[in-house]
Amino acid sequence: MKPSFEPLIDQPNVVVLSKDEFDPRKHIDFTPPTKTYTMADLDLPENTGVSPFAVSEPFHLFTTEAIHRMRAEVLSKELRGFAPQFAPFIYDTWKNPETLAIVSKIAGIDLVTEMDFEIGHINISVKSEKQKEEELRAYAEKASADADEGIAGCPWEDDKPIVDWHTDSYPFVCVTMLSDCTNMIGGETALRTGTGDILKVRGPQMGCAVVLQGRYIEHQALRALGTAERITMVTSFRPRCPDQRDDTVLTTVRAISNLPELYFQFSEYRLEILEERIRNQLRILRETKRSGKKVDTRKLKRFLHDQERFLAHMNKEMVEDVKMGEIDDSHLLSERSIKRQRVGSVVF
């Protein structure tokens, strides 16, 4: 399915796009982030997530050619859930061990992609040149008026976020910018700290990315001005180790997804985790028996209880009657955010 909007987005002038497969030597141009923030930096308990890491500053990740290849795939097909078939370059990019190693190193934990369904989720914002100029003019007028009155409050664009306060369905996300944001004003990600204060992380430039442990940190995307297009690619990640907890929920994705495919992939990887946990537990039991030791019944029962909870969580997330387009507030963490969401619509 091709995008339904008119092609206001023009492909950059590139002589010829290569048809080569993803090659990290050719397509990765990684520069480590200048700073990463921990949960402690955000005044959140260090055990809030599955890693002390919270969020990175933007860092350069891909070459110009890689970004052009991604844009070509993004603007030719509907990607959500179908990256392996219709976007092989994007799919291979995020499955490549070197890409995974970079994201894992920044996050402070060994990660894999959440599931194929969540590789290369695309957010596209398109404005006409007239709309862009009107916004910039309104911004300049307000900035001038505020300066005359000595006001140093929130910028104009902060009052109208693209997405309101939320937590992600998946433990980690890597957000990559596919647009030229040279003249962009705003576009930051706002994070709510443990004290209720707001920390803003600037938006990435073209070819750059940000890693966020978004399942555990309430955040919102602030509006961007000064650009006719803004295309971001979001790929989600979870811990590779089956013994790590997996707090994935489907709250924010059920209502915008092909449910049979989403539920299949969610069930598949969760059951694979369970399978590996059971195999490990069985190995421990057999080794204990061979060594002539007694089975630690209390420890075994605790393991079984944890797996019961794991399965119950899976069952709870696979809701049968889903009203497409509506998202409830169960993904939110703070009462303040829940109350704000309930005042307005929860459809986004």
C-alpha distance (Angstrom), angle and dihedral (degrees) to the residues before:
residue distance angle dihedral
M1 . . .
K2 3.80 . .
P3 3.83 122.3 .
S4 3.81 112.2 -81.2
F5 3.82 96.1 -140.7
E6 3.78 125.5 91.7
P7 3.82 112.4 -101.0
L8 3.80 99.5 -96.9
I9 3.79 84.3 145.0
D10 3.78 112.1 83.9
Q11 3.76 121.8 -159.1
P12 3.81 111.9 -119.8
N13 3.79 115.6 -102.4
V14 3.77 101.1 -90.0
V15 3.79 117.3 163.1
V16 3.82 97.2 -142.8
L17 3.78 129.2 -12.8
S18 3.78 112.5 -136.5
K19 3.79 118.8 -120.4
D20 3.81 92.2 -149.9
E21 3.79 119.7 129.8
F22 3.79 118.4 -106.5
D23 3.79 109.8 -70.5
P24 3.83 116.9 -177.1
R25 3.81 90.5 -152.3
K26 3.79 89.6 58.4
H27 3.79 104.0 29.2
I28 3.82 106.5 34.9
D29 3.80 118.1 79.4
F30 3.79 102.0 170.9
T31 3.78 125.7 -174.5
P32 3.84 114.3 174.0
P33 3.82 116.2 -115.9
T34 3.79 115.1 -93.9
K35 3.80 89.0 -129.5
T36 3.77 141.0 8.1
Y37 3.79 124.0 -163.3
T38 3.78 124.4 -140.1
M39 3.79 128.6 -148.3
A40 3.80 86.8 -104.9
D41 3.82 89.7 55.9
L42 3.80 87.0 57.7
D43 3.83 91.5 47.8
L44 3.80 90.2 -112.6
P45 3.82 123.4 133.2
E46 3.80 110.7 -91.0
N47 3.82 90.3 -124.4
T48 3.81 91.3 56.3
G49 3.81 92.1 107.7
V50 3.78 137.5 10.1
S51 3.81 92.5 -84.2
P52 3.83 134.4 32.3
F53 3.83 86.6 -120.9
A54 3.82 118.2 103.9
V55 3.82 112.0 171.9
S56 3.80 141.1 -24.3
E57 3.75 132.1 -134.7
P58 3.82 111.7 -114.3
F59 3.80 113.9 -74.2
H60 3.80 133.0 -173.2
L61 3.81 111.5 -103.7
F62 3.82 113.9 155.7
T63 3.80 138.0 41.7
T64 3.79 122.1 -115.6
E65 3.80 90.8 -106.7
A66 3.81 91.1 53.6
I67 3.81 91.2 51.9
H68 3.81 91.9 49.6
R69 3.81 89.9 50.6
M70 3.80 90.4 50.8
R71 3.80 92.2 48.1
A72 3.79 90.8 51.3
E73 3.80 90.6 55.3
V74 3.80 93.9 41.4
L75 3.81 94.4 52.5
S76 3.78 95.6 45.5
K77 3.82 104.0 52.4
E78 3.79 143.5 22.6
L79 3.81 102.2 -100.7
R80 3.77 109.2 -173.6
G81 3.78 106.5 117.9
F82 3.80 94.5 -10.7
A83 3.80 105.5 78.1
P84 3.85 95.0 121.4
Q85 3.82 92.2 57.3
F86 3.80 103.6 34.8
A87 3.81 105.0 21.9
P88 3.81 107.4 39.0
F89 3.81 93.6 158.2
I90 3.81 92.4 53.7
Y91 3.81 91.4 43.6
D92 3.81 92.9 51.0
T93 3.80 90.7 45.6
W94 3.79 93.8 61.0
K95 3.80 95.2 37.8
N96 3.80 93.3 52.3
P97 3.83 114.1 111.5
E98 3.82 92.4 -131.8
T99 3.81 93.1 53.6
L100 3.81 90.0 47.1
A101 3.80 90.6 48.3
I102 3.82 91.8 53.9
V103 3.81 94.4 49.0
S104 3.82 90.9 43.5
K105 3.80 93.3 51.1
I106 3.79 91.9 51.6
A107 3.83 91.9 46.1
G108 3.80 92.2 47.9
I109 3.81 93.5 -127.9
D110 3.80 136.1 77.0
L111 3.81 107.1 -96.7
V112 3.79 139.8 -173.3
T113 3.79 129.1 -169.1
E114 3.81 110.3 -80.3
M115 3.80 93.2 -124.3
D116 3.79 135.4 -42.8
F117 3.80 90.0 -97.6
E118 3.82 89.8 67.6
I119 3.79 99.3 48.0
G120 3.79 112.1 114.6
H121 3.80 102.0 -1.1
I122 3.81 104.1 -178.1
N123 3.81 129.7 -145.6
I124 3.81 114.3 -167.9
S125 3.80 126.3 -171.7
V126 3.81 116.9 -178.1
K127 3.82 128.7 -175.8
S128 3.77 132.5 175.6
E129 3.79 118.7 -116.8
K130 3.82 87.7 -108.9
Q131 3.82 92.4 54.9
K132 3.79 90.7 46.8
E133 3.81 92.8 51.9
E134 3.82 92.8 45.9
E135 3.81 90.9 52.9
L136 3.78 92.8 48.3
R137 3.80 91.3 48.4
A138 3.82 91.6 50.4
Y139 3.81 89.9 47.3
A140 3.82 92.1 51.0
E141 3.80 92.1 47.7
K142 3.80 92.9 50.8
A143 3.80 92.5 44.8
S144 3.80 89.6 51.8
A145 3.82 92.9 47.3
D146 3.81 91.8 48.0
A147 3.81 90.9 49.4
D148 3.81 91.2 51.6
E149 3.81 90.1 51.6
G150 3.79 94.8 42.6
I151 3.80 93.0 -117.2
A152 3.79 117.9 156.9
G153 3.77 100.9 177.8
C154 3.78 134.8 128.0
P155 3.82 115.4 -40.0
W156 3.78 116.4 -104.0
E157 3.79 94.2 -106.3
D158 3.82 93.2 55.3
D159 3.80 91.5 73.3
K160 3.80 91.8 65.5
P161 3.82 111.5 43.8
I162 3.79 119.5 -171.8
V163 3.81 89.8 -129.7
D164 3.81 123.0 14.9
W165 3.80 125.1 -129.8
H166 3.79 111.8 -48.4
T167 3.76 144.9 139.4
D168 3.79 121.1 -127.2
S169 3.78 124.8 -109.3
Y170 3.80 91.7 -127.3
P171 3.82 132.0 57.9
F172 3.83 98.5 -117.5
V173 3.78 137.1 15.0
C174 3.77 132.7 -169.3
V175 3.82 111.5 -154.7
T176 3.81 115.0 -160.7
M177 3.80 124.6 -168.4
L178 3.82 115.7 -133.5
S179 3.83 97.1 176.7
D180 3.78 135.2 76.9
C181 3.82 104.0 -104.9
T182 3.80 98.0 173.7
N183 3.81 93.7 128.1
M184 3.80 97.3 31.5
I185 3.80 118.9 134.9
G186 3.79 116.2 -159.4
G187 3.79 119.9 -10.8
E188 3.79 94.2 139.5
T189 3.78 125.7 147.4
A190 3.81 111.4 -120.1
L191 3.82 116.6 -149.5
R192 3.81 125.0 -162.8
T193 3.81 111.0 -134.4
G194 3.78 127.3 -148.7
T195 3.80 90.0 -97.5
G196 3.80 93.0 51.7
D197 3.80 93.8 -105.9
I198 3.80 120.9 131.4
L199 3.80 125.0 -117.6
K200 3.79 117.0 -167.1
V201 3.79 122.9 -152.3
R202 3.80 113.5 -163.4
G203 3.78 118.7 -116.6
P204 3.80 119.7 -102.4
Q205 3.79 124.6 -105.3
M206 3.81 123.7 -128.7
G207 3.80 110.2 -57.3
C208 3.79 91.8 15.0
A209 3.79 130.0 109.1
V210 3.79 143.6 -163.4
V211 3.82 126.1 -146.2
L212 3.81 118.1 -149.7
Q213 3.80 133.3 177.2
G214 3.77 86.0 -138.6
R215 3.79 100.5 167.1
Y216 3.79 90.5 72.2
I217 3.82 103.8 33.5
E218 3.80 124.0 69.0
H219 3.78 109.3 -131.7
Q220 3.78 143.2 158.9
A221 3.79 134.6 -155.7
L222 3.79 112.0 -121.6
R223 3.76 121.7 -142.5
A224 3.79 119.9 -93.7
L225 3.80 124.6 -142.0
G226 3.78 132.0 -168.0
T227 3.80 99.3 43.5
A228 3.79 130.3 95.2
E229 3.79 91.1 -152.2
R230 3.77 137.3 23.7
I231 3.80 117.8 -174.1
T232 3.78 119.2 178.6
M233 3.78 128.1 179.0
V234 3.81 118.2 -147.8
T235 3.80 121.4 -163.6
S236 3.79 119.9 -179.4
F237 3.80 128.5 -143.2
R238 3.81 140.8 -168.5
P239 3.82 133.5 -171.0
R240 3.80 114.8 -76.0
C241 3.81 95.0 -145.2
P242 3.84 111.4 88.5
D243 3.80 90.7 -146.9
Q244 3.80 91.7 62.9
R245 3.77 114.5 94.1
D246 3.78 116.1 -103.1
D247 3.80 112.0 -148.8
T248 3.80 95.0 176.4
V249 3.79 114.2 149.7
L250 3.79 128.6 -177.1
T251 3.80 96.8 -146.0
T252 3.79 98.3 113.9
V253 3.81 96.8 37.7
R254 3.83 107.5 40.7
A255 3.79 94.7 79.4
I256 3.81 94.1 52.4
S257 3.80 99.7 40.0
N258 3.77 144.0 85.4
L259 3.81 93.2 -104.7
P260 3.82 100.1 -156.7
E261 3.81 90.9 53.3
L262 3.81 94.0 40.9
Y263 3.81 92.3 49.6
F264 3.81 92.4 45.2
Q265 3.80 93.9 53.6
F266 3.81 92.9 41.2
S267 3.81 90.9 50.9
E268 3.78 93.7 43.2
Y269 3.78 97.6 56.0
R270 3.82 93.6 38.9
L271 3.80 91.5 51.7
E272 3.80 89.4 47.5
I273 3.82 88.1 55.0
L274 3.80 89.9 48.8
E275 3.80 91.1 47.5
E276 3.79 92.0 53.2
R277 3.80 92.3 46.1
I278 3.81 91.0 51.6
R279 3.80 92.5 47.1
N280 3.81 89.7 51.7
Q281 3.80 91.6 48.2
L282 3.81 91.0 48.1
R283 3.79 90.3 51.7
I284 3.81 90.3 51.6
L285 3.81 91.1 49.8
R286 3.80 93.0 50.6
E287 3.79 93.0 46.1
T288 3.80 89.6 49.9
K289 3.81 90.6 51.5
R290 3.81 93.9 47.6
S291 3.79 91.7 50.1
G292 3.80 91.1 54.4
K293 3.81 93.9 -117.2
K294 3.79 126.6 136.5
V295 3.77 119.9 -103.9
D296 3.79 111.7 -107.9
T297 3.80 96.2 -124.9
R298 3.78 94.6 -174.6
K299 3.81 91.9 53.3
L300 3.81 91.7 46.0
K301 3.79 92.0 51.0
R302 3.80 89.9 49.7
F303 3.81 88.9 53.5
L304 3.81 91.3 50.1
H305 3.81 91.1 47.7
D306 3.81 90.7 52.3
Q307 3.81 91.0 51.8
E308 3.80 91.0 48.8
R309 3.80 88.4 55.6
F310 3.81 89.9 46.1
L311 3.81 91.2 54.9
A312 3.80 93.4 42.4
H313 3.81 89.5 54.4
M314 3.81 90.6 51.3
N315 3.78 90.9 50.3
K316 3.80 92.0 48.5
E317 3.81 93.3 51.8
M318 3.80 95.2 52.5
V319 3.79 97.5 77.4
E320 3.81 114.7 -176.4
D321 3.80 101.6 -158.7
V322 3.79 106.3 53.4
K323 3.78 123.4 169.1
M324 3.78 102.4 -142.8
G325 3.79 114.6 -125.7
E326 3.83 96.8 19.9
I327 3.79 122.8 104.3
D328 3.78 123.4 -172.9
D329 3.81 126.0 -144.2
S330 3.81 99.2 -110.3
H331 3.82 90.2 108.6
L332 3.83 91.7 63.9
L333 3.79 121.5 97.6
S334 3.80 107.3 -163.2
E335 3.79 127.4 61.6
R336 3.81 89.9 -134.0
S337 3.81 91.8 60.3
I338 3.80 92.9 44.7
K339 3.81 91.6 52.8
R340 3.81 92.0 47.8
Q341 3.80 91.7 49.8
R342 3.81 92.4 50.0
V343 3.78 91.6 54.0
G344 3.80 91.5 64.5
S345 3.77 138.0 23.4
V346 3.75 121.0 -55.3
V347 3.77 93.0 -157.0
F348 3.81 114.1 112.3
